[in-house]
């Protein structure tokens, strides 16, 4: 799947912001209005690279990213997201999805090179044993659980570079598949508008640790 970018986009000054993990977590809020300037492409590639370092069971790496920056495609994507304005406002929207069928077709690529031919063969054997008897929908759900981890990494990587995001689950999955030319079997972790904030979002409001935790 080719990344959808607008080759005529100008590159803005690269962000010099590098927040710690703790600061990225504590300052991440959902932003729906963005500064109207192109996103620096070097920053974008670094954010995607950082997100790609997310962990996954058996190193499956089921996640895939479709980067939408073309105004024409964004307009259609906004329509598929029921007209939500953050799609059109953000300079970049990253569609995060899982493709478990592609993962299975190319599973040897996920074996560590240090494991050699034996490791690649064992990786194939492991995945066929775990998923070979499952239908596409069943194993697709497992693949989605791995892609969700990368979705979280993506938001924190963006914030660490000084960018803001808003995770979105309100969209028509089939319309997005058709727009981006994706297979019917892919599962979506979400849409992620990304850019520099044009307004402040609501401060974080979360349960206390005691509210959500049991210690044994």
N, C-alpha and C positions, 0 to 999 in steps of 0.2 A: 504494500500500500504506500504510494508516494505521499510524502508530507505536503500538505496544501499550504503554500506560501505565496506571497505576492512579490515577484522578483523586482518590482519597482519601488519597494519600500526602502526608505532611507534609514540608515543606521544611526540611532541617537547615541549620545555619550554613554559609555558603558558605566554601569552602576559600580560605585566603589564601596557600597555597603556590604558588610559581612557580619551578620549577627551570629551570636552563639546559638546553639540549639535551644537552650533555655529561653533566651530572649526571643527567638523566632516563635516559640510556642506561646509565650506570654503576650506577645504583641500581635499575633495573628487574629484578625477579625474579618468578618465577611464584608466586602466592599462591592457596591453595585454601580458606582459611577467612577469613571477613570479619566485621567488626563489624556487629552487627545493628541498623542504622539506615538510614533512607531516604537515597538519594543526593540531594545538592542538585541541583535541576533546572537552575539557571543554569549550574552547573559542567558538567553533562551536555551541555547545548546548546553550550557553548563547546568542549568536547572534540570533539563531532561536527563543529562548524564548522571546527576546526583540521584534523581528519582529512580533511575535504572539500577542503582546499587541497592535497592530494597531487597530484603531477604525473601526467599520463597522456599516452600518444601521441595526437596530434591533439586533445588536450584532451577525450578521449572521456568521461571521468568515468563509467565503467561501474559503479562501486560503488553499492550501496544498503545502508541500515542498517535493521534491524528491532529496535526497543528493547523488551525484555521486562522489565516490572517487576511485573506482576500475579502474585500468588502462585499463582493457579490455572494460568495459562499457564506459569509457571516449573516447576511440578510436572510438567506434560505435557512440557515441553522437557527436563527432567531425565530423564524416562523415555526420550525419544528419544536421549538421550546416554548410554544404557546405565547410568543410575542414578548418574552421577558427582556427588558431593556438592557440588562447587563451584558448580554451577548453582543449587542451592537455597540455598546459603550467601550468595551475592552478592546485594546489593540490586537490581542491574541486570545484565542479560545483553544484549549487543549481538550480533545475528546479522549478519555481514557477508557480503553476496552480490553477485554480478554479474548484471546483466540486460542482456545485449547486444541482445536484441530490442527492448527499450524504448529503448535508446540509438540504434538504427538508426531507429526510428519517429520519434524526436524529435531527430534529429542536428543540425538547424539551431540548436537551443538551445545547442549547444556551441561555435558559432562566435563569436568575439569581436565584441561590438557595434561596435567601431571598424572592422570589415571591411565593414559594411553589407550590402546585399542581395546583392552579388556574393560576399562572403565566405560568406554562408549557402548560396548556390547551390553554391559550390565545395566547401563542407564536405559537402554531400549527394553531390556527384559523387565526391569522394575516397572516402567510405565505401562507396558503391555499387560503385566500381571495385575496392576492396580486399576487400570481403566479400560482394558480390552473388552470386558463383559458389560460395561456401562453403556447406556445410550448417549447420544450427543448432548442432550439436555442435562443429564446427570453429571457428566464430566465437565460440562460447561460451567455448572455451578461451583465446582471445585476450583476451576481456573479463575473464576470471578473472585473467590475468596483470596486468592493470591494477588490479583490485580488491585484489590482494595487496599492492600498494604502499600503498594506503589503510589496509589492516589494520595494517601496520607503523606508519604515522603515528598511527593511533588509539591504539596501545599507548603510544607516546611522549607523545602529547598528554595521556593519562590520567595518566601518571607525572609529567608536568610540573606537573599540578594537585594532586599529592599522593595520587593514587589508585593502586591496584594492580590487576593483571590476571593472567589466565592464558590463553594462546591454546589453543584446543581444536579438534582435528580428529577426535576420536573420537565420532561420532554417526551416526545413520541419516539421510542426506540426504533421502530421500523422506518419511520421517516428519516431518521439520522443514518440508518444503514443504507437506505436508498440514495441519500444525498452524497455520502462519502464512498459509495460503491463497496460497502463491506458485506461479507457473507452473512447469511441469515443466522448462522450459529453463534456469532460473536455476542458476548454479554458486556454491558456497559457498567463501569464503575461510576461514571458521571461525566459531566461537562465542567470545565474549569476555566472561566474567564480569568485573565491575568493582566495586570498593568500597574501603573502608579495611581494611587488613590486621588480622586478629585474632591472627596469629602470623607469625613471620619465616619466610621461605622459605630454601632453600639459597642460599648466596652464589654468585655467578656463577663458573663454571668453564669457561674457553674456551681454545681453541688460541691460541698466540702468532701474531703477525703473520707471522713467518717460516715457521710451519707451514702456513699457508694461502695464502701469496702467492708469486708468481714475478715478479721484476723483469726487464724486458727493456730 
